[in-house]
Amino acid sequence: MGHQVKLMPGKFVKAFVMGNKNDAADARAIWMAEQQPGKSVAVKTETQQAVPGLQRMRQQLVKFRTMQINSLRGLAHRVRRSDGQGSGGTR
C-alpha cells in the first residue's frame, strides 16, 4: 500500500511529545520523530530476544547454587567441621 514500516526507539519519540499524554500527542510525536533522519532500529530475531532471558536464568541458578553452598558451609561450621573454600569440598 505504499507504507514503509520503521521501528523507532521510544526514548527518541518521547523527546517530541508536547503537552499531556494522549493518542493525538503520541501520533504527532511519532510523526515528528519519523521526519528526523537515521533514527530507526533493526528488528531483533527470536534468538536475540531469547538470549537475555537465558542469561538471567543462568544468573539466578548461579545465585541459588552459591546460596545453597553457603548454607551448607554455615551448617558445617556449627558442628565444627568447616571445609575449605570452593564448591569442591561441599559435594
N, C-alpha and C positions, 0 to 999 in steps of 0.2 A: 504494500500500500504506500510505499514511499517513506516510511518512518525508519530512522536509524536508532537502534537501541544502544544506550551508553550507560554503564554503571558508574555512579559518581559517589565519592566518599561523603558521608553525612556531615562531617565536620566542615567540609568545604561549602556545602549547601547552606549550613546553618549560618554562615557569615553573611548571607544575603537576606535572611529573614528580617523583615521590618514590622514592628507592631506586635500585636497579640498573635499567638499560635492558632491558626485556623486553616482550613483547606485552601482558601484563596491565597493567604500569605505564603503557605507552603508551595503552592503551584507557581506563584510569582518568583519565589526564591529559587526553585528548580529551574525555571526558565532563564533567570538571570545567570545562574551558575553555569548553565549549558552554553551560554553565549561566550564564556571565557575559554580560551584555547588550552588544550592539553591537560585537562584535569580528570579524565576518565581512568578507571582502574580495570585490570583484567579480571575476568570471572575465574574463580577458583574451581579446580576439578574436585571430584568427590574425594580423591586421595588427599589432596591438600587440605580439605575441610576436616578429614578424619584424623590427621596427624596430631593436632593439638590435643584432641580428646584422648588419644592413646598415650601421649606424653604425660598428661595429667593423671591418668590411671596408673601409670608406672610410678610416678612420684608418690601417689597415695600408697601403693604397695610397698615401696621402699620405706616410707614413713612408718607404716604399720609394722613391718618387719623389725625396724630399729626399736620401736616401742616394745615389742614382744621380747627382744633380746635384752633390753634394759630392765624389763620387769623380771626376767629370769635371773639376771645378774643381781638385782636387788634381793630376790628371794635367797639366792645362794649366799649373799653377803650376810643375811640374817643368821644363817646356820654356820657361819664362819668357813665357808668353802668357796671362797671367791676365786674364780678362774681369771686368766689373763684377759686382755682386751681382744676385740675382734669376734666374729661370729664362729670361728673355728672351735673355740672352747665350749660353746653352748649347744652344739648339735647333738 
